[in-house]
Amino acid sequence: MNIAQQTIVYHIPAMDCPVEEGLIRSRLQSVPGIIGLECNLMKRILTVHHNLSSPAPVEAALKSIGMEPEVSSTGQPHVHGAASRIPWVRLSVAGAFAVLAEVLDLLWQWHGGSMYSDANFFSYALEHVPMLMASVTAIALSGLTTYKKGWQAVRSGRLNINALMSVAVTGAVCIGQFSEAAMVMVLFNISEAIESLALNRARNAIRNLLALAPETAVVAQADGSWAETDIRLVPVGSCVRVNPGEKIALDGVLASGHSTVDQSPITGESLPVEKCIGDAVYAGTINTSGSFEFTTTARATETTLARIIHAVEDAQASRAPMQRVVDAFASYYTPAIFAIALLTALVSPLALDWSWGHAVYTALVLLVIGCPCALVISTPVSIVGGMTAATRHGILIKGGMFLELGRKLEILALDKTGTITSGKPCLTDVIPLGAMDTTRMITLAAGLAARSDHPVSKAIAANAAEQGISPMDVKDFSAIFGRGVSGVINDEHWYLGNGKLAEELGCPTHDFGERIQALEHEGKTVSLLLGREGIAGLFAVADTVRQSSISALRELKKLHVRTVMLTGDNAHIASAIARQAGVPDVHSSLLPEDKLRVVEDLESQGHVVGMVGDGINDAPALARAHIGFAMAGGGTDVAIETADVALMDDDLRKIPHFIHLSRVTWAILLQNVILALGMKALFFALTFTGHVTMWMAVFADVGTCLMAVANGLRTMRL
């Protein structure tokens, strides 16, 4: 009987670092019926895809390696932090016994006692019973978990750091290095605890996002009352009230009132944004002044904040190319270290005339140095730190691979409308052609425009409202298809329309042809106000270039990124906008498949290409480009879902910041790899010259790991 594929999500509290993740993968690979695994190390979440009749074999396999699985229906970790699981008291007591063993060893040497060489182990142990007991106590208190994990790894056919450390400490005891074995085990476990605390800074990125939105909202009830309600129970279309200083719980549109809202957690905007009726508000943002009511437009699981959290979670679970390389290297590195240590113990006494005790001790030091944690941990920490910093600036990156690839971006293709431009036509020119003054001309035109839903009319009416000019009353209003509108104002017939309407009314435009043509060459749409005396004036409307776009394009040029504009508009408008924005290469009159073709052509030339857009017609090109950037503030859901990076407030200046962030993150990744491998190489060399002891090796490994983690976390501050 064929069983359909199923998915189960577990929270694994013991999955602290790549060592445990590797152990889990190795163990579950041998379980028949498991189709795929996804590990989110930062959240300690394991997703298992299987076609088993019951998940019992999966859970049994996890328990066999000491990983107690907790079923998670939401994919969210249970509320208990890593710090609560660290046995600080036991480690402190173990440390005290290790120090006691060191003191007893120093006292023995101070009183003329000899160090253990190749003497009989049992006679040496009988002479040092107090030191042996103190050392064994320290090892037992601090290292039982290490031994358990090491044994589980060996049983699963893997050699991880716990296995290496278990062999090293046991070997040190067997050659009489009691106090050093105890100190090594204690220091190793303290270092593991410190690493866990350091990694929690990266893990807290998700917790901080989750804390942005309140758990309840004040919602209008059917009887007219207001009640505090769990946001998960609030349906779309509900009326929610927000008071000054409160966080907005859900996405919606303002229904009454006005205020200023701090949107920095979502869009990265530094200043609060004015909100009035009809404006969108987002979950997780903060109402800074007046109270207002809004109508919800999304459920709690579908808000902009929820989508950000989901994307960051997916990005944390994915592996960047560098991380995959490092993980692959580490899988060969640890067994190689074990083999080198074994050869050192067995061959060096014969080849180099070393004593067996010295050879074994050197091999044990090599095992301690061989820990790959600094190399393996620093990579995901750097990537997650970079993505967290990007989120704080309103840049949502959907995977570490895109953050890493951003540094290679060579060409950026940009849609025009809604990307380089605001996407909303604005009145740019008011030109009286007779004796009529500008104010009266706007008043007349606004009266006609206020009754029309054409974008040009809306721009004229909006401009009048912004200036506080009241439109005149219009009678007998009518729309003339493809031409304009007409109406009677103060018993006089007035028209607002294009050149075709003027020609049909017997008002030729050739006297003003050059002026009209000049405006059209600037990418503007010209409307004429006509009365009984002919053309009274011209109105020019254009989709204006965002000032932020001009700045962004200048910054991209400094970063040596070539820009190309792709638009469905005609060549005149496209060229005018390109000149204003500073885009050197323009492709106009394009259909969606044409935009896709341009991107494909650029990629076929060997370039790394990005595409920026906001509409459904941009989706094919966004999906094809190496990196797709969506203008998420006013963009369509299709564009946002298709893109690899979302700019939450439609500001193109975030793309240069993204490229800078990518380049810095890559530099930090390289620094960490060089630091980890360099320190390993240095201490390997010093070990063979006899200048490194086991506890020094532990300190070197701990120091390298903490430096790599701290360096990786620098990306969070970018």
N, C-alpha and C positions, 0 to 999 in steps of 0.2 A: 504494500500500500504506500503510495507516494504521499508524503506529508509536506504541506506548503511551507515555504520559508517563513520563519518567525524571527523576531528580534526581541532580545531582552537586555535591559540596561541594569548594570550593577554599580553600586558605590563600593570601592575597595579601599578602606581606610589605610591599609598597610602599603598601598602602592605609592611610595614616596618619591622614587627616582627611577631613572632608566634601568637600573639593575633589576628592580622588581618587575618592571614592564617586560623586560626580556625574559625573565623567568616565567611570567604568565603566558607569554606568547609561545615559548618553548613547550610548556606543559599542555596547553590547550590544542596545539597543533596535532597532538597524538589522539585527540578525542574524535571518533568517527561522528559525522553528522554536523560538525561545525563548518560553516561556509566562509565566514569572515569575522575579523576582529577589528575593533577600533578602540584605541586607548587615548583618553584625554588625561594626560599626566597631571596637568595643572589642577583639574577638578577631581582627580582620582576616580574617574568614571570609565568603566569598561562596557562597551557595547558588543554583544555577541549575536551574530546572525547564524541561525541553525535551522535544520529540518528534523530535529529530534521530537519525539512524542512528549518528552518532559525535559526540563532543564536540569534535572537531578544530576546527570553525568557531568555537566559543566560545573555545577556547584561542588560536587565531590572532588573534581580535579583541582579546583581552586583551593579547597580546604586542605588537600594533600600537600600543598606547598606553603601552607600557613597564611593563605589569603582568604579571610572570612568575607564572603560576598554579602552585600545587603541590597536587596532588590529596590531599585529606584524607579518609580513610575513617571517621574518628571524629568529625570536626567540631572536633577540638582543634588549636590552633596548634602548629607545630613549636617546639622549644625553642631559640629564639634571640631575645633581647630586642631592643627597639628601640634600646637604648643601643649595642649592638654594631654597628649599621648606621650610626651617625652618624660621619662622617669628621672627627673632631675635629682631627686633625693637619693635614689639608688646609685646614680652616677657619682654623686658627691661622696657617698660612703665608699664606693669603689675607688674613687680617686684618693681618699684618705688612706686606704689600705695600700694602694700603689706607692704613695709617698713614703709610707712606713717601710715598705719593702726596700725602696731606694735608700732610705736612711740606714737600715740594717746592713745593706750591702756596702755603703760608704764606711760605716763603723768597722765592719769586718776588714776592709782594705786598709783603713787608718791604723788598725791594730796589727798590721803586718800580715793579714790573711791573703792568700793567693787567689787570683781569679781562676775560674774553671777553664781548663784547657781541654785535653783529651783524657782527663782522669775518669775513674769509674763514677758513673752518674749516681749510683745509690749511696756510695760513701760520701760524695759531695753533698747530696741531699740531706743525709743524716747530720752533717755538720751545720746545716743551715735550715733546720726545721722552722724556726720563727719566720725567716724570710720567705721560705717556701709556702708556709701557711698564709701569710699576708698576701703573697702574690696570687695564690690559687683563689683566695677569697675575692680579691679584686677582679680577677678574670671571670669568676663565676657570676659576680654581681653585675658586671658590665657587659659580659660577652656571651651569655647563653643564647640571646637572640641572634648574634652573629654566627655562632656555631650551627644553630638551627637552620638559618637561611643558607649557610654554606653547604650543609648536608643536603638540603632540599634541592639546591642548584646542581650538585654533583649527581644526585639521583635522577635529575631531569636531563643529564648529559651536558650540563653547562658549567663553565668555570667563571664565576663572577667575583667581585671584590670580597664578598663575604667568605667564599671558599679560599681565596688567596690569603686573607687575613687569618682565617682559622688555621691553615697550614703553617703560616709564619709564626703565630703565637705558640702553637703546640710544639713546633720545632725549636723555638727559643727555650721553652721549658725543658725539652729533652736534652739540650746541650748546656743546661745549667744557667741560662740567662734569665733567672726567675724574675728579678725586679724589672728588667727591661721588657719582658713579655707582658707583665702586668701593666706597665705604663703604656705600652703600645696599644693594648686592648682598650684601656680606659680612654686614651687620647683619640683613638679611632671612633669610638662611640660618641664621645663628646663632639667630635668633628661632624659626625652624621647628624647629631641634633642641631648643631649650628647651621649646617647646610639646609636642613629642613626649615628652620626659621627664616633663612635668607630666601628660600624658594617661596615661602608664603607671601612675600611681597608681590611676587608675580601672580600668585594664585588669587590674591585679594583684588585683582583688577576686575574679575567677574563679580565678586561680592560688592564692590563699590558701585558697579553698574546696577546691580539688583536693588541696592539701597536708594537709588535715585527716586524711584516712584513710591508714593505712599501705598499702604495696603488697603486703605479705605477711601471712599469719596462720599461727599454729601450730595445725595441724589433726590430729585423731586419724585414724590409718590403720586399715585393715582388720585388720592383725596386732596391733593394740594399741599400736603405737609412735606417736610424734608427729613431724610433719615440717613445716618451714616451707614454705608453699605460696602461690603467686601467688593473690591474692584473686579474680581473674577465673576461676580454675579451681575454686573452692570451690562445690559444689552446695548447694542448700537441704537442711536436715536434717543438715548436718555438725556435728561437735562441735569447738569451738574453745576453746583455753585462752588466758587473758589474765593476765599477771603484774602486780604493782603498778607503777604508773608508765607502763604501756604504753597506747597508743591502741587502741581497739576498732576492728577492721577491717571488720566487717559487722554488719548488724542481726540480732538474735536474742533468745532468751528464756533466762534463767539456768537452768542444769540442775543445778549444784552449786556450793557455796561462797556467800560473801556479801561485799559490798564497798560502798564509796561511789564514785560516778561523777560526774565533772565533766561535766555535760551542756550547759554554757553555749554551746559552739559550735553546738549544734543548737537548743536550746530557749530560750536566753537566761537560764536560771535562774542566779542569782548564787551559790548555795550548792550543794555536792555533794549528790547524792541517794542515800539508802540503797537498796541493791539486794539482794534475796534471791531464793530459788528461785521461778520463775514470773514475775519482773519482766522487762520489756522493756529491752534495751540497744540503743544506736544506733551505727552506724559514725561515726567521727570524734570520739567522746567519749573521755574519759580516765579510766582506772581509777586511783583515787588511793590505795587501801589494799590490801585483801586480794586474793588470786588467786581466780579462779573459772573455771568452764567454762560455755559457753552453746551452745545449738543454733541454728544459723542459720535465719532465716526469709525471707531474700531474697538473691538473687544480687547481685554487686557493682554491676551496672548498675541495680538496682531498689531500693537502700537508700534510707532517708529522705534521707541526704546527697546521693545521686545525683539524687534528685528535686528537691532544693533547687537543686543546681547547674544542672540542666536548666531549671528555672523561671527562675532568674536569667539564664541565657543567653538564653532566649526574651524575657525582659523587656528585656534590653539591646538585642536586635535590634529590638524594637518601638519605635514612635515615639509619644511623648506628644503631646496636642493642641498644646501650645505649641511643641514641636519641629517639628511639621508646619507650623505657621504661619511660624516663623522660616525653615525651609528654603524654603518657597514665596516668602517675601519676598526671601531672598538670591538666588533664581534670577532675579528682576527687578532687584535692586539693582545687581549687578555690571555688566550691560550698560548700565544707566542711568548709572553712574559713567563708563564709557568714553565714552558719548555726550556727557555734560557736559564731560569733559576735551577731547574733539574740538572741541566748540563754542567752548570757551574759547580753544583754540589758533588757531582760524580766524576767530572773530567779534570777540574782544576787541580786536585791533589796529585794527579798523575802527570798532567802537562806542565803545571806551574810550580810544582814542588810545595804546594800549600799543605798545611795541616788539615785533617778532616774537619776539625772544629771550626777553623777559619773559613773553609770552603762552604760548610753548611750555613754558618752565620751570614756570609756574604750572599748566599742564595736566598736566605730569609729576608734580608734587607731588600733584595731585588723584588721579592714578592710584594713587600709593603709599598715600594716605589711604583709598582706596576698598576696601581689603581687608576682606572680611566675616567673617574667621576668628573674631574675638572674639565676634561675635554668634552664629555657627553652632556653634562648639565648646562654648561655655559651657552651652548647654541640655542636651545629652546628659550632660555631666559632672555637672551638678547632679542630674539624674534618677538616674543610676547611683549617684552618691554617696548619695542618699537611700535607694535600694533596698539598697545595701550596709549602711548603718547599720541599716535595718530587719532585715535578715538577722542581724546581730550581736545583735539583741535578741530573736531568735526569731520574727520576723514575716516570712513569705515572701510577697512581692508578685509577682504573675505578669505585671505589665506597667506601664510608666510611666504609662499612662492612668489606672490605678487609684490610683496615688500622687498624681497631680495632681487627681483627682476627690474624693479623701478630704476635702479642705478644705471641700467643699460639702455634706457629709453633714448632713442635717437630722433624719432619723428612723432609728432603729436597731431593727429587729424581732429579737427573741431567742427561740429555742427555750428551753424550761425544762430538761428532763432532760438532764444532761450538758453544759449550757451555763451556765445560771445556777446550777444545782445540780451536785453532784458526780456524779450518775448512779448512785451506790451507796447503797442504803438503810443507815442507821445507827440503832442503838438510842439513842433520845433520853430515854425515861422508863421507870423501873422503879418500880411503885407497889404495895407490899404492901397487901392488903385485910383481912388477918386477923392472927393472932399470928406468922406466919412472918416471919423476918428476910429482908432483901434478898439476902444472900449465898446462903442456902439456896434461895431462890426462883430466883436466876440459875443455880445448880448444877443444879436439877431441869430448868428450861427448856432449859438448854444441852445436857443429855443427850438430850432429845427433838429439839432443833433440829439437833444435829450429824448426825443421820441423814437430814435432809431437804435437798432442793436448792431449796426455795422461797426467794426473796429475803428475806422476813421472817425465816425460820428462820436463814438464813445471817448476817443482821445480828446476831441474838441470840447465835449461836455465836461470831461474831467478837469481839463485845464481851466475852464470857467469857474468850476466849483473851487478849485485850489486858490484862485484869485479873489474869491468871494463875490463873483459877478453872477447875479440872478438872471436866468434865461427869461426871455419874453414869452408871453402866452401865445400859443399857436392854435389857429382854427383850421379846419379842413385839411388836416395833415394827411399826406399820402407818400408812399414809397414808390419810386420809379425804378423798376428792376434794372440793374446794371448801369444805372445812371446816377441816382442820388435820391433826394427827398424834396418835398415842397410843402408849403403851408401859407396861411394868411396871417400876417402880423400887422396889427393896427390898420386893417382894411387894405393892406398892400400885399401882393403876392410875392413871395421870396422862394428862391431855390438854393439848395446846397448840393453840389454834385461835381462830376468830372467834366473833362473837355468835350466829350460826346454830347452831354446834356446841353452845354453852352452852344455848341454848333446847332443842335436841333431847335434851340430857342432863338436862333438868329443872332447869337452873340459870339462871333468868331474870336478865336484866341490868338490869331497870328500877331496881333500888336504886342502881345506879352509872351510870345513863343520862346524867345531866348531865356527870359526869366524862368518860365516853367521848365524848360529843358535843363537849365542849370540845376534847379532843385531836384529834378528826377535823376540827374547824373550823380547827385549826392545820396541817392538811395531813398529819396523821399516820395511819398504819394501826395499829389496836389489836388485839393478840392477848391472849387470856386463858389463864392457867394454872389448870386445874381438877383437883380431886382428889375424894375421897369426901366431903369436908366442903363442897364447892361451889367457888366462885371464890376462889383463893388470892391472885391478884394480876393486875395489868395490865402489859403491855409495849407501849410505843409506838415505832413505827419510822417513820422519815421519810427522804426524800431531801433531805439538808440543803443549804442555800444555802452556796456557797463564800464565805468572807470576802473573797476577791479580787474576787468578783462585786459585792459590796456596795460596795467601794471604787471599782470601775470605774464603776458606775452613778452614784455621786456625782460622779466626775470628768466623766462624760458630761453630766450636768446643768449643771456649771460651763461646759462647752464649748457649751451651748445646743443639745444634741442630744437630741431627744425619744425616749424608749424605749417599746417595745410588746412585751409577752410573748405568744407564740403557743405553745399547748400542746394536746395531745390529752387531758390530764387533765381531771377534772370541775371544776366551778366552785369548789367548796369548797377543794380542794387548790391550784388555780391562784391563787385570791385570797390564801390563806395565804402561799404562796411570794412572791407579788408584794408583799405587805405587808412581809415580812422583807427582801426585796431592795431595795425602794424603787422598784418599777416602777409608774407611775401608770395605765397602760392595759393591760388584760388581755383576751385572746380565748381561750376554753377550748373543750374538746371538739372540736378541729379535726382533720380528716383532712388528708393532704398537699395535696390540691387546695384545701382551705379556706385553708391557710397561703399558698398561691400567690395565691388570690383577694384576701386581705388586702393582700399586697404590691402587687398590681396596682392595687387601689383607692387605696392611698396614693400610688402613682406617678401615677395619673390625676389626682390633685389638685395635681400640679405639684411634689411633694416629691422630693428626692434621697434614696433609701431604701437602707439597708444591711440585710442579713439575716445572722444568726449561727446556725449549727446544727452538728450533729455526726452526724446519722443519714441513712439513705436517705430517710426521709420528709421531710427538710428540703431535699433536692436540687432539687426544682422551684422552690421559693422562692429558694434560693441562686442558681440560674441566672437567675431573672427579675430579682432586685434589681440596682440600679446597681452595688453592690459586695457580693459574697458573702464572708462570713468563715467559715472552717471551723475547728472545734476539732480540730486535727490530732493531738494527743497520744492521745486515745482515740476519735477519730472514725472513721467508715467511709471506705474508699477512695473510694467514690462521692462523698461530701460533699467530700473533699479535692480530688478532681479537678475537681469542678463549681465550687468556690469560686474567687474571684479573689485572696483573701488567706488564708493559712493561719497560725493561731496555734499554734506548735509545742509549747507546754506547757499548752494549755487555760486560759490566764489571760486573762480579759476585760480586765484592766488594760492589755493591749497595744493595745486598740482606741483608747483616748484617746491613747496614745503615737503610734499610726499617724496619727491626725487631726492631732496637733501636728506630726509630721514632715511631713505633707502641706502644712500651712500654712506652715511654715518654708521648705520646698523651693520652694513657689510664690513666697514673698517673695524668696528668693535669685534665682529665675529672673527676676522683674521687675527686681530690682536690676541683674542682668547686662545685660538688654535696654536698660534706661535708661542704664547706664554706657556700653555700646557705641555706642548711637545718639547719646548726648549728646556723647561725645568726638569722634565723626565730625562732628557738626554744629559743634562748637566749632572744630575744626581746619579745616573747610571755610571758616568765616567768617574765620579768621586767615590762611588762604592768600590770599584775595582782597584782604586788606589788606597783604599782602607781609611778614607776620611769621613765616612758616613756611618752612623749607628742606626739602629731600628727606630728609636724614638725621634731622631733627627729626620728620618725618612717620612715618618707620620706627620711631623710638623711641616715639612716641605709640601707634602700632598695636601694637607689641610689648608695651608697658606695659599697654595696655587688655586685650589678650588674656590676659596672665599674671594680671592682677587678676581678670578674669572667671573664669579656670580656678581660681585659688586660692579665690575666693569660692564657686564651685560645689562645690569639694572640702570646704568647711566642713560640708556635709550629712553627710559620712562620720563626723563627730565627734558627731552628735546622739544 
